[in-house]
Amino acid sequence: MGHRVVEAYLQDQSMFQSFQMQVIVGKEFKSVAEDYLKDRTGWTVHVSDDVSGGAILESDSGVWDARLSVTLDEIEHLIQTWLIEKGGD
């Protein structure tokens, strides 16, 4: 999942000539992320104990939290909302 997030940003490289991006991953994914991004100017990999699956991408434009736990929490919230709305019918 994390590599798909990165690939989305890499679609138009000309847009990111002076772009700075911090990619925050769990320690077990540091070497993979560094290898994957080694040719990307302005992209740096950092490690956080708060990330165990997925990644957090930070730039001047904002933060994209693509951690697995955040994604699952959002899915659960959407299901709960749907169930509440469905129950009202």
N, CA, C and O atoms as a CHARMM CRD file, in Angstrom:
* protein
*
  356
    1    1 MET  N      0.81800  -1.18800   0.00000 PROA 1      0.00000
    2    1 MET  CA     0.00000   0.00000   0.00000 PROA 1      0.00000
    3    1 MET  C      0.86500   1.25700   0.00000 PROA 1      0.00000
    4    1 MET  O      0.58200   2.20800  -0.72800 PROA 1      0.00000
    5    2 GLY  N      1.90600   1.26100   0.80400 PROA 2      0.00000
    6    2 GLY  CA     2.76600   2.42900   0.89300 PROA 2      0.00000
    7    2 GLY  C      3.40600   2.78900  -0.43200 PROA 2      0.00000
    8    2 GLY  O      3.52700   3.96800  -0.76200 PROA 2      0.00000
    9    3 HSD  N      3.82300   1.77300  -1.20800 PROA 3      0.00000
   10    3 HSD  CA     4.45700   2.07200  -2.49300 PROA 3      0.00000
   11    3 HSD  C      3.46500   2.65800  -3.47400 PROA 3      0.00000
   12    3 HSD  O      3.86700   3.42300  -4.35000 PROA 3      0.00000
   13    4 ARG  N      2.17000   2.33000  -3.36500 PROA 4      0.00000
   14    4 ARG  CA     1.16100   2.92300  -4.23800 PROA 4      0.00000
   15    4 ARG  C      0.99700   4.40900  -3.95500 PROA 4      0.00000
   16    4 ARG  O      0.79200   5.20300  -4.87300 PROA 4      0.00000
   17    5 VAL  N      1.08700   4.77700  -2.69800 PROA 5      0.00000
   18    5 VAL  CA     1.00100   6.18700  -2.31800 PROA 5      0.00000
   19    5 VAL  C      2.15200   6.95800  -2.93900 PROA 5      0.00000
   20    5 VAL  O      1.95700   8.03800  -3.49700 PROA 5      0.00000
   21    6 VAL  N      3.34900   6.40300  -2.84100 PROA 6      0.00000
   22    6 VAL  CA     4.53000   7.04500  -3.41000 PROA 6      0.00000
   23    6 VAL  C      4.39800   7.12600  -4.92600 PROA 6      0.00000
   24    6 VAL  O      4.71600   8.15700  -5.51900 PROA 6      0.00000
   25    7 GLU  N      3.93300   6.05300  -5.55900 PROA 7      0.00000
   26    7 GLU  CA     3.78800   6.05400  -7.01200 PROA 7      0.00000
   27    7 GLU  C      2.81200   7.13100  -7.47700 PROA 7      0.00000
   28    7 GLU  O      3.00600   7.72500  -8.53800 PROA 7      0.00000
   29    8 ALA  N      1.77400   7.38700  -6.69800 PROA 8      0.00000
   30    8 ALA  CA     0.81500   8.43700  -7.06200 PROA 8      0.00000
   31    8 ALA  C      1.49600   9.79600  -7.13600 PROA 8      0.00000
   32    8 ALA  O      1.18700  10.60200  -8.01400 PROA 8      0.00000
   33    9 TYR  N      2.41200  10.05000  -6.22900 PROA 9      0.00000
   34    9 TYR  CA     3.14500  11.30900  -6.24800 PROA 9      0.00000
   35    9 TYR  C      4.17300  11.37400  -7.37500 PROA 9      0.00000
   36    9 TYR  O      4.54700  12.46100  -7.81500 PROA 9      0.00000
   37   10 LEU  N      4.61900  10.23600  -7.83200 PROA 10     0.00000
   38   10 LEU  CA     5.67700  10.20500  -8.84100 PROA 10     0.00000
   39   10 LEU  C      5.16600  10.23700 -10.27200 PROA 10     0.00000
   40   10 LEU  O      5.97000  10.24400 -11.20400 PROA 10     0.00000
   41   11 GLN  N      3.86600  10.25700 -10.47500 PROA 11     0.00000
   42   11 GLN  CA     3.30200  10.22500 -11.81800 PROA 11     0.00000
   43   11 GLN  C      3.83200  11.35800 -12.69600 PROA 11     0.00000
   44   11 GLN  O      4.16800  11.13100 -13.85800 PROA 11     0.00000
   45   12 ASP  N      3.91000  12.58200 -12.15100 PROA 12     0.00000
   46   12 ASP  CA     4.39000  13.72500 -12.92900 PROA 12     0.00000
   47   12 ASP  C      5.59300  14.31400 -12.21500 PROA 12     0.00000
   48   12 ASP  O      5.44600  15.23600 -11.41300 PROA 12     0.00000
   49   13 GLN  N      6.78300  13.79200 -12.49600 PROA 13     0.00000
   50   13 GLN  CA     7.99400  14.19500 -11.79000 PROA 13     0.00000
   51   13 GLN  C      8.36500  15.65100 -12.04100 PROA 13     0.00000
   52   13 GLN  O      8.98100  16.28400 -11.18300 PROA 13     0.00000
   53   14 SER  N      8.00200  16.19500 -13.19900 PROA 14     0.00000
   54   14 SER  CA     8.36100  17.58200 -13.49700 PROA 14     0.00000
   55   14 SER  C      7.72900  18.54700 -12.50200 PROA 14     0.00000
   56   14 SER  O      8.26900  19.62300 -12.24900 PROA 14     0.00000
   57   15 MET  N      6.61700  18.17400 -11.95400 PROA 15     0.00000
   58   15 MET  CA     5.91500  19.01300 -10.98600 PROA 15     0.00000
   59   15 MET  C      6.67600  19.09700  -9.66200 PROA 15     0.00000
   60   15 MET  O      6.45200  20.01500  -8.87400 PROA 15     0.00000
   61   16 PHE  N      7.56400  18.14900  -9.42100 PROA 16     0.00000
   62   16 PHE  CA     8.22300  18.04400  -8.12500 PROA 16     0.00000
   63   16 PHE  C      9.71800  18.35200  -8.17700 PROA 16     0.00000
   64   16 PHE  O     10.47000  17.82300  -7.35800 PROA 16     0.00000
   65   17 GLN  N     10.17000  19.18100  -9.10300 PROA 17     0.00000
   66   17 GLN  CA    11.58800  19.48500  -9.22700 PROA 17     0.00000
   67   17 GLN  C     12.17600  20.01500  -7.91900 PROA 17     0.00000
   68   17 GLN  O     13.24200  19.56100  -7.50300 PROA 17     0.00000
   69   18 SER  N     11.50800  20.96200  -7.26500 PROA 18     0.00000
   70   18 SER  CA    12.02300  21.51800  -6.00700 PROA 18     0.00000
   71   18 SER  C     11.22100  21.01600  -4.81300 PROA 18     0.00000
   72   18 SER  O     11.27100  21.59800  -3.73000 PROA 18     0.00000
   73   19 PHE  N     10.51300  19.97300  -5.01400 PROA 19     0.00000
   74   19 PHE  CA     9.62300  19.40600  -4.01600 PROA 19     0.00000
   75   19 PHE  C     10.40900  18.67200  -2.93100 PROA 19     0.00000
   76   19 PHE  O     11.34200  17.92900  -3.23300 PROA 19     0.00000
   77   20 GLN  N     10.03600  18.87900  -1.68500 PROA 20     0.00000
   78   20 GLN  CA    10.64200  18.18000  -0.55700 PROA 20     0.00000
   79   20 GLN  C      9.58100  17.29600   0.09200 PROA 20     0.00000
   80   20 GLN  O      8.48800  17.75900   0.41800 PROA 20     0.00000
   81   21 MET  N      9.90800  16.04700   0.27000 PROA 21     0.00000
   82   21 MET  CA     8.96300  15.11100   0.87500 PROA 21     0.00000
   83   21 MET  C      9.67300  14.26700   1.91700 PROA 21     0.00000
   84   21 MET  O     10.72800  13.69000   1.65400 PROA 21     0.00000
   85   22 GLN  N      9.08700  14.20200   3.09200 PROA 22     0.00000
   86   22 GLN  CA     9.57700  13.30700   4.13400 PROA 22     0.00000
   87   22 GLN  C      8.65800  12.08900   4.14700 PROA 22     0.00000
   88   22 GLN  O      7.44000  12.21800   4.26700 PROA 22     0.00000
   89   23 VAL  N      9.24600  10.93200   4.02600 PROA 23     0.00000
   90   23 VAL  CA     8.50200   9.67400   4.06000 PROA 23     0.00000
   91   23 VAL  C      8.83500   9.00900   5.38800 PROA 23     0.00000
   92   23 VAL  O      9.99000   8.67100   5.65100 PROA 23     0.00000
   93   24 ILE  N      7.82800   8.82700   6.21300 PROA 24     0.00000
   94   24 ILE  CA     8.03400   8.26300   7.55000 PROA 24     0.00000
   95   24 ILE  C      7.47600   6.84300   7.55600 PROA 24     0.00000
   96   24 ILE  O      6.30300   6.61600   7.25900 PROA 24     0.00000
   97   25 VAL  N      8.33500   5.90400   7.89600 PROA 25     0.00000
   98   25 VAL  CA     7.97500   4.48500   7.88300 PROA 25     0.00000
   99   25 VAL  C      8.40800   3.82900   9.19000 PROA 25     0.00000
  100   25 VAL  O      9.14000   4.41700   9.98600 PROA 25     0.00000
  101   26 GLY  N      7.94500   2.60900   9.39200 PROA 26     0.00000
  102   26 GLY  CA     8.41700   1.81500  10.51700 PROA 26     0.00000
  103   26 GLY  C      9.83700   1.35100  10.26800 PROA 26     0.00000
  104   26 GLY  O     10.27300   1.25400   9.12100 PROA 26     0.00000
  105   27 LYS  N     10.56100   1.06400  11.34000 PROA 27     0.00000
  106   27 LYS  CA    11.98300   0.71700  11.19500 PROA 27     0.00000
  107   27 LYS  C     12.21400  -0.49500  10.30900 PROA 27     0.00000
  108   27 LYS  O     13.26000  -0.60100   9.67000 PROA 27     0.00000
  109   28 GLU  N     11.24900  -1.41600  10.26100 PROA 28     0.00000
  110   28 GLU  CA    11.41500  -2.61400   9.43600 PROA 28     0.00000
  111   28 GLU  C     11.31700  -2.32300   7.93300 PROA 28     0.00000
  112   28 GLU  O     11.69400  -3.16100   7.11400 PROA 28     0.00000
  113   29 PHE  N     10.81400  -1.13900   7.57100 PROA 29     0.00000
  114   29 PHE  CA    10.66400  -0.77600   6.15900 PROA 29     0.00000
  115   29 PHE  C     11.64700   0.30100   5.70200 PROA 29     0.00000
  116   29 PHE  O     11.59000   0.74400   4.55500 PROA 29     0.00000
  117   30 LYS  N     12.54600   0.72200   6.59200 PROA 30     0.00000
  118   30 LYS  CA    13.46300   1.81500   6.26100 PROA 30     0.00000
  119   30 LYS  C     14.32600   1.50000   5.04700 PROA 30     0.00000
  120   30 LYS  O     14.39500   2.30700   4.12000 PROA 30     0.00000
  121   31 SER  N     14.97600   0.35600   5.03200 PROA 31     0.00000
  122   31 SER  CA    15.87700   0.04300   3.91900 PROA 31     0.00000
  123   31 SER  C     15.11100  -0.11900   2.61000 PROA 31     0.00000
  124   31 SER  O     15.61200   0.27700   1.55800 PROA 31     0.00000
  125   32 VAL  N     13.92400  -0.68500   2.64800 PROA 32     0.00000
  126   32 VAL  CA    13.10800  -0.84500   1.44400 PROA 32     0.00000
  127   32 VAL  C     12.70600   0.52700   0.90600 PROA 32     0.00000
  128   32 VAL  O     12.80600   0.78300  -0.29400 PROA 32     0.00000
  129   33 ALA  N     12.25300   1.40100   1.79600 PROA 33     0.00000
  130   33 ALA  CA    11.83900   2.74700   1.37500 PROA 33     0.00000
  131   33 ALA  C     13.02200   3.53800   0.82300 PROA 33     0.00000
  132   33 ALA  O     12.88900   4.22500  -0.19000 PROA 33     0.00000
  133   34 GLU  N     14.17100   3.44800   1.47900 PROA 34     0.00000
  134   34 GLU  CA    15.36300   4.15900   0.99800 PROA 34     0.00000
  135   34 GLU  C     15.77900   3.65600  -0.38000 PROA 34     0.00000
  136   34 GLU  O     16.13200   4.44900  -1.25300 PROA 34     0.00000
  137   35 ASP  N     15.73800   2.35200  -0.57500 PROA 35     0.00000
  138   35 ASP  CA    16.10300   1.78800  -1.86800 PROA 35     0.00000
  139   35 ASP  C     15.10900   2.22800  -2.94700 PROA 35     0.00000
  140   35 ASP  O     15.50800   2.57400  -4.05900 PROA 35     0.00000
  141   36 TYR  N     13.83800   2.21300  -2.62200 PROA 36     0.00000
  142   36 TYR  CA    12.79200   2.58700  -3.57000 PROA 36     0.00000
  143   36 TYR  C     12.89000   4.06300  -3.97000 PROA 36     0.00000
  144   36 TYR  O     12.60200   4.42100  -5.11200 PROA 36     0.00000
  145   37 LEU  N     13.29600   4.91000  -3.03400 PROA 37     0.00000
  146   37 LEU  CA    13.32100   6.36300  -3.27300 PROA 37     0.00000
  147   37 LEU  C     14.71600   6.91800  -3.54700 PROA 37     0.00000
  148   37 LEU  O     14.88400   8.13500  -3.61600 PROA 37     0.00000
  149   38 LYS  N     15.70100   6.07200  -3.70100 PROA 38     0.00000
  150   38 LYS  CA    17.09400   6.52300  -3.79400 PROA 38     0.00000
  151   38 LYS  C     17.35300   7.49700  -4.93300 PROA 38     0.00000
  152   38 LYS  O     18.25400   8.32900  -4.82300 PROA 38     0.00000
  153   39 ASP  N     16.60700   7.42400  -6.00400 PROA 39     0.00000
  154   39 ASP  CA    16.81500   8.31200  -7.14600 PROA 39     0.00000
  155   39 ASP  C     15.89300   9.52500  -7.14200 PROA 39     0.00000
  156   39 ASP  O     15.87800  10.28400  -8.11100 PROA 39     0.00000
  157   40 ARG  N     15.13800   9.72200  -6.09100 PROA 40     0.00000
  158   40 ARG  CA    14.17000  10.81900  -6.01700 PROA 40     0.00000
  159   40 ARG  C     14.76800  11.98200  -5.23700 PROA 40     0.00000
  160   40 ARG  O     14.92800  11.91000  -4.01900 PROA 40     0.00000
  161   41 THR  N     15.09100  13.03500  -5.94000 PROA 41     0.00000
  162   41 THR  CA    15.64900  14.23000  -5.31700 PROA 41     0.00000
  163   41 THR  C     14.60400  14.86700  -4.39900 PROA 41     0.00000
  164   41 THR  O     13.44500  15.04500  -4.77300 PROA 41     0.00000
  165   42 GLY  N     15.04700  15.19900  -3.19900 PROA 42     0.00000
  166   42 GLY  CA    14.16000  15.87100  -2.25400 PROA 42     0.00000
  167   42 GLY  C     13.33600  14.95300  -1.37400 PROA 42     0.00000
  168   42 GLY  O     12.62300  15.42200  -0.48700 PROA 42     0.00000
  169   43 TRP  N     13.42100  13.66900  -1.60200 PROA 43     0.00000
  170   43 TRP  CA    12.66500  12.70100  -0.80400 PROA 43     0.00000
  171   43 TRP  C     13.60000  12.09400   0.23700 PROA 43     0.00000
  172   43 TRP  O     14.66100  11.57200  -0.10500 PROA 43     0.00000
  173   44 THR  N     13.20900  12.16300   1.49600 PROA 44     0.00000
  174   44 THR  CA    14.01000  11.57800   2.56500 PROA 44     0.00000
  175   44 THR  C     13.15600  10.61400   3.38400 PROA 44     0.00000
  176   44 THR  O     11.95400  10.81400   3.55900 PROA 44     0.00000
  177   45 VAL  N     13.80200   9.57400   3.87500 PROA 45     0.00000
  178   45 VAL  CA    13.11700   8.54700   4.64800 PROA 45     0.00000
  179   45 VAL  C     13.48200   8.71900   6.11800 PROA 45     0.00000
  180   45 VAL  O     14.65000   8.88100   6.47000 PROA 45     0.00000
  181   46 HSD  N     12.45800   8.67900   6.96500 PROA 46     0.00000
  182   46 HSD  CA    12.63500   8.76700   8.40800 PROA 46     0.00000
  183   46 HSD  C     11.90300   7.59500   9.05100 PROA 46     0.00000
  184   46 HSD  O     10.97700   7.03200   8.46500 PROA 46     0.00000
  185   47 VAL  N     12.31600   7.24100  10.23300 PROA 47     0.00000
  186   47 VAL  CA    11.71800   6.12200  10.96600 PROA 47     0.00000
  187   47 VAL  C     10.95200   6.64400  12.16600 PROA 47     0.00000
  188   47 VAL  O     11.38000   7.58200  12.84000 PROA 47     0.00000
  189   48 SER  N      9.80700   6.01900  12.42200 PROA 48     0.00000
  190   48 SER  CA     9.01600   6.34800  13.60000 PROA 48     0.00000
  191   48 SER  C      8.43400   5.06700  14.18600 PROA 48     0.00000
  192   48 SER  O      7.99900   4.17600  13.45700 PROA 48     0.00000
  193   49 ASP  N      8.43400   4.99000  15.50000 PROA 49     0.00000
  194   49 ASP  CA     7.81000   3.85200  16.18100 PROA 49     0.00000
  195   49 ASP  C      6.28900   3.90200  16.05900 PROA 49     0.00000
  196   49 ASP  O      5.61800   2.90500  16.32600 PROA 49     0.00000
  197   50 ASP  N      5.73200   5.05600  15.65800 PROA 50     0.00000
  198   50 ASP  CA     4.28800   5.20200  15.50000 PROA 50     0.00000
  199   50 ASP  C      3.77400   4.61100  14.18700 PROA 50     0.00000
  200   50 ASP  O      2.56400   4.51000  13.98100 PROA 50     0.00000
  201   51 VAL  N      4.68700   4.22500  13.30300 PROA 51     0.00000
  202   51 VAL  CA     4.29900   3.67500  12.00800 PROA 51     0.00000
  203   51 VAL  C      4.74000   2.22000  11.95200 PROA 51     0.00000
  204   51 VAL  O      5.93200   1.91700  12.01500 PROA 51     0.00000
  205   52 SER  N      3.75500   1.31200  11.83300 PROA 52     0.00000
  206   52 SER  CA     4.11500  -0.10100  11.74700 PROA 52     0.00000
  207   52 SER  C      3.67200  -0.70900  10.42300 PROA 52     0.00000
  208   52 SER  O      4.13600  -1.78800  10.05400 PROA 52     0.00000
  209   53 GLY  N      2.80400  -0.04900   9.72400 PROA 53     0.00000
  210   53 GLY  CA     2.35900  -0.48300   8.40800 PROA 53     0.00000
  211   53 GLY  C      1.95800   0.73200   7.60600 PROA 53     0.00000
  212   53 GLY  O      1.29300   1.62300   8.13500 PROA 53     0.00000
  213   54 GLY  N      2.34100   0.79400   6.35600 PROA 54     0.00000
  214   54 GLY  CA     2.05500   1.97300   5.55400 PROA 54     0.00000
  215   54 GLY  C      3.11300   3.03300   5.76100 PROA 54     0.00000
  216   54 GLY  O      4.26100   2.72300   6.08000 PROA 54     0.00000
  217   55 ALA  N      2.72700   4.28700   5.57800 PROA 55     0.00000
  218   55 ALA  CA     3.68000   5.38400   5.68400 PROA 55     0.00000
  219   55 ALA  C      2.94600   6.68900   5.95700 PROA 55     0.00000
  220   55 ALA  O      1.73300   6.79100   5.77500 PROA 55     0.00000
  221   56 ILE  N      3.71000   7.68400   6.39700 PROA 56     0.00000
  222   56 ILE  CA     3.21900   9.05000   6.51900 PROA 56     0.00000
  223   56 ILE  C      4.07700   9.88000   5.58600 PROA 56     0.00000
  224   56 ILE  O      5.30500   9.82200   5.65100 PROA 56     0.00000
  225   57 LEU  N      3.44000  10.65300   4.71600 PROA 57     0.00000
  226   57 LEU  CA     4.15300  11.51100   3.78000 PROA 57     0.00000
  227   57 LEU  C      3.91700  12.96100   4.20200 PROA 57     0.00000
  228   57 LEU  O      2.77200  13.39000   4.35100 PROA 57     0.00000
  229   58 GLU  N      4.99700  13.70800   4.39300 PROA 58     0.00000
  230   58 GLU  CA     4.89500  15.10600   4.81500 PROA 58     0.00000
  231   58 GLU  C      5.63200  15.99900   3.83300 PROA 58     0.00000
  232   58 GLU  O      6.77200  15.72700   3.45600 PROA 58     0.00000
  233   59 SER  N      4.95900  17.07900   3.42000 PROA 59     0.00000
  234   59 SER  CA     5.57200  18.08000   2.55800 PROA 59     0.00000
  235   59 SER  C      5.05300  19.44800   2.98800 PROA 59     0.00000
  236   59 SER  O      4.28100  19.56000   3.94100 PROA 59     0.00000
  237   60 ASP  N      5.48400  20.48300   2.27800 PROA 60     0.00000
  238   60 ASP  CA     4.96500  21.81900   2.56300 PROA 60     0.00000
  239   60 ASP  C      3.47200  21.91000   2.27500 PROA 60     0.00000
  240   60 ASP  O      2.77800  22.76400   2.82500 PROA 60     0.00000
  241   61 SER  N      2.98500  21.02800   1.41300 PROA 61     0.00000
  242   61 SER  CA     1.57000  21.02900   1.03700 PROA 61     0.00000
  243   61 SER  C      0.68100  20.38200   2.08900 PROA 61     0.00000
  244   61 SER  O     -0.53100  20.60000   2.09400 PROA 61     0.00000
  245   62 GLY  N      1.26600  19.59600   2.97400 PROA 62     0.00000
  246   62 GLY  CA     0.46500  18.94100   4.00000 PROA 62     0.00000
  247   62 GLY  C      0.96300  17.55600   4.32800 PROA 62     0.00000
  248   62 GLY  O      2.07900  17.17500   3.97300 PROA 62     0.00000
  249   63 VAL  N      0.11300  16.80500   5.01400 PROA 63     0.00000
  250   63 VAL  CA     0.45100  15.46700   5.48200 PROA 63     0.00000
  251   63 VAL  C     -0.55800  14.47900   4.91000 PROA 63     0.00000
  252   63 VAL  O     -1.76700  14.71400   4.93000 PROA 63     0.00000
  253   64 TRP  N     -0.03300  13.36900   4.40100 PROA 64     0.00000
  254   64 TRP  CA    -0.87400  12.28500   3.94200 PROA 64     0.00000
  255   64 TRP  C     -0.55400  11.09000   4.82000 PROA 64     0.00000
  256   64 TRP  O      0.52000  10.49600   4.71800 PROA 64     0.00000
  257   65 ASP  N     -1.50100  10.74500   5.68500 PROA 65     0.00000
  258   65 ASP  CA    -1.30600   9.64600   6.63000 PROA 65     0.00000
  259   65 ASP  C     -1.85700   8.36900   6.01700 PROA 65     0.00000
  260   65 ASP  O     -3.07000   8.16400   5.97200 PROA 65     0.00000
  261   66 ALA  N     -0.97000   7.52600   5.55200 PROA 66     0.00000
  262   66 ALA  CA    -1.36400   6.27800   4.89500 PROA 66     0.00000
  263   66 ALA  C     -0.98700   5.06900   5.74000 PROA 66     0.00000
  264   66 ALA  O     -0.68500   3.99700   5.21600 PROA 66     0.00000
  265   67 ARG  N     -1.01100   5.26100   7.07400 PROA 67     0.00000
  266   67 ARG  CA    -0.74600   4.11600   7.94400 PROA 67     0.00000
  267   67 ARG  C     -1.91900   3.15500   7.86900 PROA 67     0.00000
  268   67 ARG  O     -3.06700   3.57400   7.72200 PROA 67     0.00000
  269   68 LEU  N     -1.63200   1.88800   7.96900 PROA 68     0.00000
  270   68 LEU  CA    -2.66500   0.86200   7.91600 PROA 68     0.00000
  271   68 LEU  C     -3.70500   1.05700   9.02200 PROA 68     0.00000
  272   68 LEU  O     -4.90200   0.91300   8.77200 PROA 68     0.00000
  273   69 SER  N     -3.26900   1.38000  10.22700 PROA 69     0.00000
  274   69 SER  CA    -4.20900   1.54600  11.33700 PROA 69     0.00000
  275   69 SER  C     -5.18100   2.69800  11.08800 PROA 69     0.00000
  276   69 SER  O     -6.35800   2.60000  11.43300 PROA 69     0.00000
  277   70 VAL  N     -4.69600   3.78800  10.49200 PROA 70     0.00000
  278   70 VAL  CA    -5.55600   4.93300  10.18500 PROA 70     0.00000
  279   70 VAL  C     -6.57500   4.54900   9.12100 PROA 70     0.00000
  280   70 VAL  O     -7.74600   4.91500   9.21700 PROA 70     0.00000
  281   71 THR  N     -6.13600   3.81700   8.11400 PROA 71     0.00000
  282   71 THR  CA    -7.03400   3.37000   7.04900 PROA 71     0.00000
  283   71 THR  C     -8.12400   2.45800   7.59900 PROA 71     0.00000
  284   71 THR  O     -9.29600   2.61200   7.25400 PROA 71     0.00000
  285   72 LEU  N     -7.74600   1.51500   8.44800 PROA 72     0.00000
  286   72 LEU  CA    -8.73200   0.60400   9.03800 PROA 72     0.00000
  287   72 LEU  C     -9.71000   1.35000   9.94400 PROA 72     0.00000
  288   72 LEU  O    -10.90200   1.04000   9.95000 PROA 72     0.00000
  289   73 ASP  N     -9.22600   2.32200  10.70500 PROA 73     0.00000
  290   73 ASP  CA   -10.11500   3.13400  11.54500 PROA 73     0.00000
  291   73 ASP  C    -11.13300   3.89200  10.69500 PROA 73     0.00000
  292   73 ASP  O    -12.30600   3.97700  11.05800 PROA 73     0.00000
  293   74 GLU  N    -10.69100   4.43700   9.57800 PROA 74     0.00000
  294   74 GLU  CA   -11.59300   5.16900   8.68700 PROA 74     0.00000
  295   74 GLU  C    -12.64000   4.23600   8.08900 PROA 74     0.00000
  296   74 GLU  O    -13.81000   4.60500   7.98400 PROA 74     0.00000
  297   75 ILE  N    -12.23100   3.03100   7.69500 PROA 75     0.00000
  298   75 ILE  CA   -13.17800   2.05500   7.16100 PROA 75     0.00000
  299   75 ILE  C    -14.21700   1.68900   8.21400 PROA 75     0.00000
  300   75 ILE  O    -15.40900   1.61200   7.91800 PROA 75     0.00000
  301   76 GLU  N    -13.76000   1.46500   9.44000 PROA 76     0.00000
  302   76 GLU  CA   -14.69300   1.14400  10.52400 PROA 76     0.00000
  303   76 GLU  C    -15.69000   2.27400  10.73700 PROA 76     0.00000
  304   76 GLU  O    -16.88300   2.02700  10.91300 PROA 76     0.00000
  305   77 HSD  N    -15.20800   3.51200  10.72200 PROA 77     0.00000
  306   77 HSD  CA   -16.08700   4.67400  10.89200 PROA 77     0.00000
  307   77 HSD  C    -17.12800   4.73700   9.76300 PROA 77     0.00000
  308   77 HSD  O    -18.30400   4.99700  10.02000 PROA 77     0.00000
  309   78 LEU  N    -16.70600   4.50300   8.53500 PROA 78     0.00000
  310   78 LEU  CA   -17.63700   4.53400   7.40900 PROA 78     0.00000
  311   78 LEU  C    -18.69400   3.44000   7.51600 PROA 78     0.00000
  312   78 LEU  O    -19.86300   3.67000   7.20700 PROA 78     0.00000
  313   79 ILE  N    -18.28800   2.25600   7.95300 PROA 79     0.00000
  314   79 ILE  CA   -19.23900   1.15500   8.13000 PROA 79     0.00000
  315   79 ILE  C    -20.24000   1.49400   9.22500 PROA 79     0.00000
  316   79 ILE  O    -21.44000   1.27800   9.05600 PROA 79     0.00000
  317   80 GLN  N    -19.75800   2.02300  10.34400 PROA 80     0.00000
  318   80 GLN  CA   -20.65200   2.39900  11.44600 PROA 80     0.00000
  319   80 GLN  C    -21.64900   3.46800  11.00200 PROA 80     0.00000
  320   80 GLN  O    -22.83400   3.39300  11.32900 PROA 80     0.00000
  321   81 THR  N    -21.17300   4.44500  10.26900 PROA 81     0.00000
  322   81 THR  CA   -22.06100   5.50000   9.75900 PROA 81     0.00000
  323   81 THR  C    -23.11000   4.91600   8.83600 PROA 81     0.00000
  324   81 THR  O    -24.28600   5.27000   8.91600 PROA 81     0.00000
  325   82 TRP  N    -22.67900   4.00900   7.94900 PROA 82     0.00000
  326   82 TRP  CA   -23.61000   3.37300   7.02700 PROA 82     0.00000
  327   82 TRP  C    -24.65900   2.56200   7.77900 PROA 82     0.00000
  328   82 TRP  O    -25.84000   2.60600   7.43500 PROA 82     0.00000
  329   83 LEU  N    -24.23400   1.81500   8.81100 PROA 83     0.00000
  330   83 LEU  CA   -25.16600   1.00400   9.59300 PROA 83     0.00000
  331   83 LEU  C    -26.19000   1.87300  10.30700 PROA 83     0.00000
  332   83 LEU  O    -27.37000   1.53100  10.37000 PROA 83     0.00000
  333   84 ILE  N    -25.73300   2.99700  10.84300 PROA 84     0.00000
  334   84 ILE  CA   -26.66400   3.91800  11.53000 PROA 84     0.00000
  335   84 ILE  C    -27.67500   4.48500  10.53500 PROA 84     0.00000
  336   84 ILE  O    -28.87500   4.52000  10.80600 PROA 84     0.00000
  337   85 GLU  N    -27.17600   4.92900   9.37900 PROA 85     0.00000
  338   85 GLU  CA   -28.07100   5.47700   8.35500 PROA 85     0.00000
  339   85 GLU  C    -29.03600   4.41000   7.83200 PROA 85     0.00000
  340   85 GLU  O    -30.21800   4.68100   7.62100 PROA 85     0.00000
  341   86 LYS  N    -28.52200   3.20100   7.62700 PROA 86     0.00000
  342   86 LYS  CA   -29.33900   2.08900   7.12700 PROA 86     0.00000
  343   86 LYS  C    -30.41100   1.71000   8.13000 PROA 86     0.00000
  344   86 LYS  O    -31.52000   1.34200   7.74200 PROA 86     0.00000
  345   87 GLY  N    -30.09300   1.79600   9.42200 PROA 87     0.00000
  346   87 GLY  CA   -31.05100   1.47300  10.46500 PROA 87     0.00000
  347   87 GLY  C    -32.21500   2.43000  10.53300 PROA 87     0.00000
  348   87 GLY  O    -33.28000   2.08100  11.04300 PROA 87     0.00000
  349   88 GLY  N    -32.02600   3.63900  10.02500 PROA 88     0.00000
  350   88 GLY  CA   -33.06700   4.65000  10.04900 PROA 88     0.00000
  351   88 GLY  C    -34.08900   4.47500   8.94200 PROA 88     0.00000
  352   88 GLY  O    -35.12200   5.14500   8.94300 PROA 88     0.00000
  353   89 ASP  N    -33.81400   3.57400   7.98700 PROA 89     0.00000
  354   89 ASP  CA   -34.75100   3.38900   6.85900 PROA 89     0.00000
  355   89 ASP  C    -35.93900   2.56500   7.23300 PROA 89     0.00000
  356   89 ASP  O    -36.81000   2.32300   6.39800 PROA 89     0.00000
